[in-house]
């Protein structure tokens, strides 16, 4: 079912093959670092909510990427709905950084973080938004191993993940890769805690 929802002044027209923004999306928005006059890359952009919010917060230029082609069309549509300056926001299909060149000041990633067995996989395109591999860390770790190559000096990366995927492991890996990292936001549920982890490239 397609509907219009609104989170933190961002209007989103949903798509049946694209992740619908929820509490995790709102938590990342609430904890967004300063993006004013900065270039931003939103990895796994989905509906485009983080990219659009970054532009609304004064970003110089925003790029949204997603492995799901339906997400790219959905994000473009939502940028128009939110009356974004289309010269300052762009979307393209990419599996993490495969189709990306250049460096950015801020990189955002609402990661697929759920530990997922073969029996738990969803329809192909929706599955991309949730499936973090058997331990939930497969996509996050691959992202972290490549992110530094796409960050400017003193660049910032923000990841939204779950305690099910162990935020301490994320912070530890980021520090090994040369970041100063810490948890900067959280939202607790009965069986998990959503976590925003922010890393500054040294």
Wavefront OBJ file of the C-alpha trace (Angstrom):
o trace
v 0.000 0.000 0.000
v 1.295 3.455 -0.925
v 0.772 6.267 1.578
v 2.181 9.639 2.555
v 3.867 9.813 5.963
v 5.695 12.668 7.655
v 8.709 12.421 9.978
v 10.374 15.564 11.325
v 9.009 17.824 8.567
v 10.014 15.414 5.796
v 7.120 14.074 3.720
v 7.604 10.577 2.330
v 5.530 8.789 -0.283
v 6.068 5.117 0.415
v 6.666 2.331 -2.103
v 5.854 -1.386 -1.604
v 9.406 -2.438 -2.559
v 11.186 0.202 -0.446
v 11.788 0.310 3.317
v 9.249 2.550 5.050
v 10.932 5.012 7.445
v 10.296 4.240 11.108
v 11.819 4.881 14.553
v 15.332 4.162 13.297
v 15.018 6.801 10.591
v 13.723 9.328 13.111
v 16.547 8.567 15.553
v 19.192 9.207 12.902
v 17.484 12.471 11.935
v 17.394 13.595 15.580
v 21.120 12.935 15.993
v 22.350 14.278 12.666
v 25.715 16.025 12.887
v 26.166 19.537 11.520
v 25.899 19.319 7.724
v 25.622 23.017 6.915
v 27.634 23.880 3.791
v 28.973 20.313 3.655
v 28.809 17.542 1.078
v 26.798 14.535 2.242
v 26.554 10.946 1.005
v 23.540 8.950 2.195
v 24.271 5.241 1.763
v 21.227 2.973 1.541
v 19.050 6.023 1.004
v 15.794 4.051 0.681
v 12.932 6.554 0.556
v 15.476 9.385 0.577
v 14.479 10.632 4.020
v 18.024 11.154 5.366
v 19.238 12.796 2.167
v 16.264 15.157 2.063
v 16.658 15.988 5.757
v 20.364 16.746 5.247
v 19.502 19.187 2.453
v 16.844 20.810 4.644
v 19.583 21.278 7.262
v 21.768 23.290 4.944
v 23.979 20.737 3.210
v 25.847 22.104 0.206
v 25.235 19.002 -1.917
v 23.657 15.641 -1.102
v 24.033 12.311 -2.890
v 21.845 9.323 -2.085
v 22.738 5.789 -3.177
v 20.989 2.450 -2.853
v 21.338 -1.044 -4.275
v 17.553 -1.079 -4.811
v 16.522 0.670 -8.069
v 12.983 1.135 -6.743
v 14.461 3.094 -3.825
v 16.202 5.488 -6.206
v 12.955 6.269 -8.028
v 11.151 6.594 -4.680
v 13.819 8.973 -3.335
v 13.744 11.141 -6.465
v 9.971 11.392 -6.176
v 10.205 12.353 -2.508
v 12.812 15.031 -3.225
v 10.285 16.632 -5.585
v 7.459 16.273 -3.042
v 9.615 18.111 -0.479
v 10.399 20.854 -3.023
v 14.137 20.185 -2.815
v 16.521 22.118 -5.038
v 17.185 19.313 -7.509
v 20.543 20.870 -8.411
v 21.684 20.108 -4.866
v 20.409 16.547 -4.437
v 21.106 13.501 -6.614
v 20.340 9.790 -6.428
v 21.915 6.786 -8.161
v 22.020 3.002 -7.867
v 25.100 1.625 -6.141
v 26.025 -1.401 -4.018
v 27.749 0.482 -1.180
v 30.598 2.454 -2.820
v 30.886 0.527 -6.116
v 29.488 3.328 -8.296
v 30.815 6.201 -6.206
v 33.911 8.313 -6.741
v 35.106 11.385 -4.897
v 35.045 12.261 -1.198
v 32.466 13.742 1.142
v 32.342 15.654 4.418
v 29.606 13.510 5.982
v 28.515 9.944 5.185
v 25.271 8.552 6.630
v 24.201 4.913 6.732
v 21.004 3.475 8.166
v 22.437 0.001 7.836
v 20.739 -3.360 7.243
v 21.593 -4.732 10.667
v 19.324 -7.684 11.387
v 20.955 -11.114 11.796
v 19.227 -13.055 9.010
v 19.132 -16.756 8.193
v 18.162 -18.120 4.782
v 14.690 -18.913 6.128
v 14.172 -15.317 7.239
v 14.975 -13.592 3.943
v 12.317 -11.331 2.450
v 11.396 -10.447 -1.128
v 14.590 -9.470 -2.967
v 14.429 -5.670 -2.878
v 12.970 -5.310 0.622
v 15.504 -7.835 1.910
v 18.357 -5.437 1.130
v 17.034 -3.049 3.785
v 17.086 -5.588 6.608
v 19.493 -8.436 5.878
v 22.814 -8.026 7.674
v 23.940 -11.609 7.127
v 24.028 -14.375 9.703
v 25.497 -12.196 12.464
v 24.011 -8.901 11.252
v 27.449 -7.382 10.637
v 28.176 -8.358 7.035
v 27.075 -5.114 5.369
v 28.186 -2.836 8.230
v 31.715 -4.273 8.218
v 32.007 -4.030 4.421
v 30.817 -0.431 4.621
v 33.348 0.473 7.309
v 36.232 -1.099 5.407
v 35.522 1.203 2.460
v 34.190 4.376 4.054
v 37.502 6.064 4.848
v 38.406 6.190 1.143
v 35.345 8.361 0.539
v 35.680 10.802 3.443
v 37.457 14.124 3.396
v 39.960 14.942 6.131
v 38.059 15.445 9.408
v 35.050 13.845 7.738
v 32.269 12.301 9.807
v 30.441 8.996 9.423
v 27.154 8.202 11.175
v 25.720 4.695 11.336
v 22.320 3.617 12.600
v 22.368 0.030 13.834
v 21.006 -2.192 16.598
v 22.409 -3.642 19.804
v 21.606 -6.997 18.160
v 24.595 -6.248 15.939
v 26.807 -5.046 18.822
v 27.637 -1.354 18.706
v 30.846 -1.963 20.671
v 32.175 -4.041 17.770
v 31.389 -1.200 15.387
v 33.175 1.342 17.579
v 36.172 -0.991 17.977
v 36.476 -1.543 14.214
v 36.129 2.164 13.517
v 38.907 2.959 15.974
v 41.159 0.356 14.342
v 40.451 2.059 11.008
v 41.559 5.441 12.333
v 38.331 7.017 13.570
v 37.459 8.566 16.885
v 34.116 6.845 17.475
v 31.334 6.893 20.053
v 27.643 6.196 20.478
v 25.809 9.510 20.163
v 22.170 8.449 20.246
v 19.970 5.550 21.320
v 16.398 4.369 21.568
v 15.588 1.400 23.781
v 12.984 -1.257 23.088
v 12.156 -4.433 24.985
v 14.594 -6.690 23.112
v 17.022 -4.253 21.496
v 18.440 -0.772 21.499
v 18.761 1.286 18.336
v 22.145 3.009 18.290
v 23.614 5.964 16.416
v 27.381 5.609 16.185
v 29.380 8.612 15.046
v 32.983 8.500 13.891
v 35.376 11.358 13.162
v 38.121 10.613 10.669
v 41.446 11.499 12.280
l 1 2 3 4 5 6 7 8 9 10 11 12 13 14 15 16 17 18 19 20 21 22 23 24 25 26 27 28 29 30 31 32 33 34 35 36 37 38 39 40 41 42 43 44 45 46 47 48 49 50 51 52 53 54 55 56 57 58 59 60 61 62 63 64 65 66 67 68 69 70 71 72 73 74 75 76 77 78 79 80 81 82 83 84 85 86 87 88 89 90 91 92 93 94 95 96 97 98 99 100 101 102 103 104 105 106 107 108 109 110 111 112 113 114 115 116 117 118 119 120 121 122 123 124 125 126 127 128 129 130 131 132 133 134 135 136 137 138 139 140 141 142 143 144 145 146 147 148 149 150 151 152 153 154 155 156 157 158 159 160 161 162 163 164 165 166 167 168 169 170 171 172 173 174 175 176 177 178 179 180 181 182 183 184 185 186 187 188 189 190 191 192 193 194 195 196 197 198 199 200 201 202
